[in-house]
Amino acid sequence: QVQLVESGGGLVQPGASLRLSCVASGFTFHTNAMAWDRQAPGKQRERVGRITAGGGGTLYADSVKGRFTISRNNAKNTVYLQMTSLLPEDTGVYYCGKITRTGVGNFWGQGTQVTVSS
């Protein structure tokens, strides 16, 4: 019943911006922290960042710090990943997830492809 649907991915040039969206349903969105992960082919999955339930706190991987911003609109059950100054190494499938303290309640969407190439 939990569902997370990512959108907004695409093919862009280095230096471009892109905003990913994730629409959630099937759980109490406003009480759950959310996260974005990404995975490039042949590479380990990486935690891009996370945002607290109320949206007041965020954490980011060093690789994206200063370039990416996670936000949420609890009234719309939506979490966003605003990506700027995109680099080829940002290429990968981006996943939106519901996260918990232990990980037992984690749930991830199907992902959306982001390709940064000239």
C-alpha positions in Angstrom: 0.0 0.0 0.0 2.9 2.3 0.6 3.8 4.0 -2.7 6.5 6.4 -3.7 6.6 7.7 -7.3 9.6 9.6 -8.5 9.5 11.9 -11.5 11.6 14.7 -13.1 14.6 12.8 -14.3 16.1 13.2 -17.8 19.1 13.9 -19.9 20.9 17.2 -19.3 24.2 18.8 -19.9 26.9 19.4 -17.3 26.1 22.6 -15.3 22.3 22.2 -15.8 19.7 22.0 -13.1 17.0 19.5 -12.5 14.2 19.0 -9.9 13.1 15.6 -9.0 9.7 15.0 -7.2 8.5 12.1 -5.2 4.8 11.8 -4.4 4.0 9.6 -1.4 0.9 7.7 -0.4 -0.1 4.8 1.9 1.5 6.1 5.1 1.5 9.2 7.3 3.8 11.3 5.3 4.2 14.2 7.7 5.6 12.1 10.5 8.3 10.3 8.4 11.8 11.4 7.5 12.5 11.0 3.8 15.7 10.4 1.8 17.1 10.4 -1.7 19.6 7.7 -2.8 21.2 7.2 -6.1 23.0 4.4 -7.9 25.1 4.5 -11.0 25.6 1.3 -13.1 28.3 -0.9 -11.5 28.6 1.3 -8.5 27.4 1.2 -4.9 24.2 2.8 -4.0 24.8 6.2 -2.3 22.7 8.2 0.2 22.3 11.6 -1.4 20.6 13.1 1.6 17.7 13.1 4.0 15.2 15.5 5.4 13.4 15.4 8.7 9.6 14.9 9.0 8.8 18.5 9.4 11.3 19.6 6.8 13.4 21.6 9.2 16.6 19.6 9.0 18.6 18.2 6.2 21.8 16.2 5.7 23.7 15.7 2.4 26.5 13.6 1.1 29.8 15.5 0.7 29.6 14.8 -3.0 26.4 16.9 -3.5 26.7 19.4 -0.6 26.2 22.9 -1.8 24.7 21.8 -5.1 21.6 19.8 -4.1 18.7 20.8 -1.9 16.0 18.5 -0.4 12.7 20.0 0.5 9.2 18.8 1.2 5.6 19.9 1.1 3.7 17.9 3.6 0.4 19.3 2.4 1.1 17.7 -1.0 2.8 14.5 0.3 5.7 15.4 -1.8 9.5 15.5 -1.3 11.8 17.2 -3.8 15.4 17.1 -4.8 16.6 20.3 -6.5 19.9 19.6 -8.3 22.1 22.4 -9.6 25.5 22.5 -11.3 25.1 18.9 -12.4 28.2 16.8 -13.1 28.6 13.7 -15.2 29.3 11.8 -12.0 25.8 12.7 -10.8 24.4 10.3 -13.4 22.4 7.4 -12.0 19.0 6.2 -10.9 17.6 8.4 -8.1 15.4 6.8 -5.5 13.0 8.4 -3.0 12.5 6.6 0.3 10.7 6.6 3.5 13.3 6.0 6.3 13.1 5.0 9.9 15.5 4.9 12.8 16.2 1.2 12.5 15.7 0.8 8.8 13.0 -1.8 9.3 10.3 0.5 8.1 12.3 1.8 5.1 10.5 1.8 1.7 11.8 2.9 -1.6 10.3 3.9 -4.9 11.2 2.6 -8.4 13.5 5.4 -9.2 14.0 7.9 -11.9 17.0 8.1 -14.3 19.2 11.2 -14.3 21.8 11.4 -17.1 24.4 14.2 -17.2 26.3 14.2 -20.4 27.6 16.5 -23.1 
